C-alpha cells in the first residue's frame, strides 16, 4: 500500500518558516496547513504574522481565520481538523505541509496524541479551585495516582485539568491519554540559527509589524472586543495595549515586544530540541531552500 507523506516545517518564531514553506509548497504544487495557535483567529493578522492575501493566493493555506476571537480552539479540535485535511490531501495524491511554531499542535498530529475531548467546565473548576492546590492534588492522588505521579504537586493547571476530565467522564485522564501515530511517513524539518541572529530577526520582525499598522490593529480590536479579551494579552498585543492605555511609551512597547518574543523563542527552541526525529537546518545558510528541497526529494524517493 502506498502512503503519501506529510512534510513538517517547524522551529522558533522569526526563523523564516513561512517563507521557506511557501517556496516548498509551490515546488510540490501543494498547500500549507498552519500550526499556529493564534493565526486560527480572525482579525488578529499583523501581530501574529499571518500570511498576507498575496501569499495566500500564491499557496493555499488552511486552519487560519477559522475562529472568532471570542471562541476557543482546543488542541483536540485542532488535531481533528488537521488530520481530516491531511487525509483529504493524501486521497488526492498530494503532499501537504504542516507549518508553524506551536509545538503542541504539531505533536498532536505527528505523534497522534490521544486527547480527552472534555471542554472546560467553568462551574466545576470554580468549585474545585476553592479547595486549594494541596487538597486538589491529594484528590488527584486518590482518583488517578498514575496521573499524579506525572504531575508536579505545585502544578495547578494540570492538576485541575486531570480532575476535570475524571469528574466529567468518570475515567482517569491517565487511561485516556497516550499516542496513536499516523501510518503515513513524516519528515520533520526544523529551522534554527544562532541566538544573536534570532535576536536580530525578532527586532526586524517587530519593526515590520509596527510599520504595517500593528498599533491601529490593536486599537481596533480593543474597541470591538474590549480590552479584557484574552487574545489581547498575548505576545505583541499586550504590549501595544499597554501603550494605548498610556502606561508605557511606544518605544517601551516595542522593546518589551522584542524581549518577550525572544523569551518565547527560547522556550520554543527548548520544546522542539526535545524531539530527536526533527532534522535541523541553519536558517541563515544561503542555500537553505535547495538543501531542504533535496532532503524532501530524497525522503519521498525512499517511500515504497
ChimeraX attribute file (.defattr): number of C-alpha atoms within 10 A of each C-alpha:
attribute: neighborCount
match mode: 1-to-1
recipient: residues
	/A:1	4
	/A:2	8
	/A:3	13
	/A:4	22
	/A:5	22
	/A:6	21
	/A:7	22
	/A:8	23
	/A:9	28
	/A:10	30
	/A:11	30
	/A:12	27
	/A:13	25
	/A:14	25
	/A:15	23
	/A:16	17
	/A:17	21
	/A:18	21
	/A:19	12
	/A:20	18
	/A:21	23
	/A:22	23
	/A:23	15
	/A:24	23
	/A:25	19
	/A:26	14
	/A:27	10
	/A:28	16
	/A:29	13
	/A:30	18
	/A:31	23
	/A:32	26
	/A:33	20
	/A:34	24
	/A:35	28
	/A:36	21
	/A:37	20
	/A:38	22
	/A:39	23
	/A:40	24
	/A:41	23
	/A:42	15
	/A:43	18
	/A:44	22
	/A:45	20
	/A:46	24
	/A:47	24
	/A:48	20
	/A:49	17
	/A:50	22
	/A:51	19
	/A:52	11
	/A:53	9
	/A:54	8
	/A:55	14
	/A:56	15
	/A:57	10
	/A:58	14
	/A:59	20
	/A:60	15
	/A:61	19
	/A:62	18
	/A:63	19
	/A:64	19
	/A:65	17
	/A:66	12
	/A:67	16
	/A:68	13
	/A:69	20
	/A:70	12
	/A:71	8
	/A:72	12
	/A:73	16
	/A:74	15
	/A:75	19
	/A:76	19
	/A:77	12
	/A:78	19
	/A:79	23
	/A:80	12
	/A:81	16
	/A:82	22
	/A:83	15
	/A:84	12
	/A:85	16
	/A:86	20
	/A:87	16
	/A:88	13
	/A:89	17
	/A:90	17
	/A:91	12
	/A:92	9
	/A:93	14
	/A:94	18
	/A:95	21
	/A:96	24
	/A:97	26
	/A:98	25
	/A:99	25
	/A:100	24
	/A:101	25
	/A:102	20
	/A:103	18
	/A:104	17
	/A:105	22
	/A:106	26
	/A:107	16
	/A:108	22
	/A:109	25
	/A:110	24
	/A:111	13
	/A:112	17
	/A:113	21
	/A:114	17
	/A:115	17
	/A:116	19
	/A:117	13
	/A:118	14
	/A:119	13
	/A:120	13
	/A:121	12
	/A:122	10
	/A:123	9
	/A:124	14
	/A:125	14
	/A:126	10
	/A:127	10
	/A:128	16
	/A:129	14
	/A:130	10
	/A:131	11
	/A:132	11
	/A:133	18
	/A:134	14
	/A:135	13
	/A:136	19
	/A:137	26
	/A:138	15
	/A:139	15
	/A:140	23
	/A:141	16
	/A:142	11
	/A:143	19
	/A:144	20
	/A:145	16
	/A:146	15
	/A:147	20
	/A:148	20
	/A:149	11
	/A:150	11
	/A:151	17
	/A:152	12
	/A:153	17
	/A:154	11
	/A:155	12
	/A:156	17
	/A:157	10
	/A:158	17
	/A:159	24
	/A:160	19
	/A:161	17
	/A:162	22
	/A:163	25
	/A:164	22
	/A:165	21
	/A:166	21
	/A:167	14
	/A:168	14
	/A:169	14
	/A:170	11
	/A:171	15
	/A:172	22
	/A:173	22
	/A:174	17
	/A:175	13
	/A:176	15
	/A:177	13
	/A:178	13
	/A:179	15
	/A:180	13
	/A:181	14
	/A:182	13
	/A:183	11
	/A:184	14
	/A:185	15
	/A:186	17
	/A:187	19
	/A:188	22
	/A:189	20
	/A:190	24
	/A:191	24
	/A:192	22
	/A:193	16
	/A:194	10
	/A:195	12
	/A:196	9
	/A:197	15
	/A:198	22
	/A:199	18
	/A:200	14
	/A:201	18
	/A:202	21
	/A:203	19
	/A:204	13
	/A:205	17
	/A:206	23
	/A:207	14
	/A:208	14
	/A:209	17
	/A:210	18
	/A:211	11
	/A:212	13
	/A:213	12
	/A:214	22
	/A:215	22
	/A:216	14
	/A:217	18
	/A:218	25
	/A:219	17
	/A:220	13
	/A:221	20
	/A:222	17
	/A:223	9
	/A:224	10
	/A:225	12
	/A:226	12
	/A:227	17
	/A:228	9
	/A:229	14
	/A:230	11
	/A:231	16
	/A:232	21
	/A:233	15
	/A:234	14
	/A:235	18
	/A:236	25
	/A:237	25
	/A:238	19
	/A:239	26
	/A:240	30
	/A:241	21
	/A:242	16
	/A:243	18
	/A:244	18
	/A:245	11
	/A:246	10
	/A:247	13
	/A:248	15
	/A:249	15
	/A:250	17
	/A:251	10
	/A:252	15
	/A:253	21
	/A:254	19
	/A:255	15
	/A:256	18
	/A:257	21
	/A:258	24
	/A:259	15
	/A:260	16
	/A:261	22
	/A:262	22
	/A:263	12
	/A:264	15
	/A:265	22
	/A:266	15
	/A:267	13
	/A:268	18
	/A:269	19
	/A:270	13
	/A:271	16
	/A:272	21
	/A:273	16
	/A:274	9
	/A:275	11
	/A:276	9
	/A:277	13
	/A:278	19
	/A:279	16
	/A:280	18
	/A:281	17
	/A:282	14
	/A:283	22
	/A:284	15
	/A:285	10
	/A:286	9
	/A:287	10
	/A:288	15
	/A:289	17
	/A:290	11
	/A:291	12
	/A:292	19
	/A:293	16
	/A:294	12
	/A:295	15
	/A:296	18
	/A:297	11
	/A:298	11
	/A:299	15
	/A:300	18
	/A:301	9
	/A:302	8
	/A:303	12
	/A:304	8
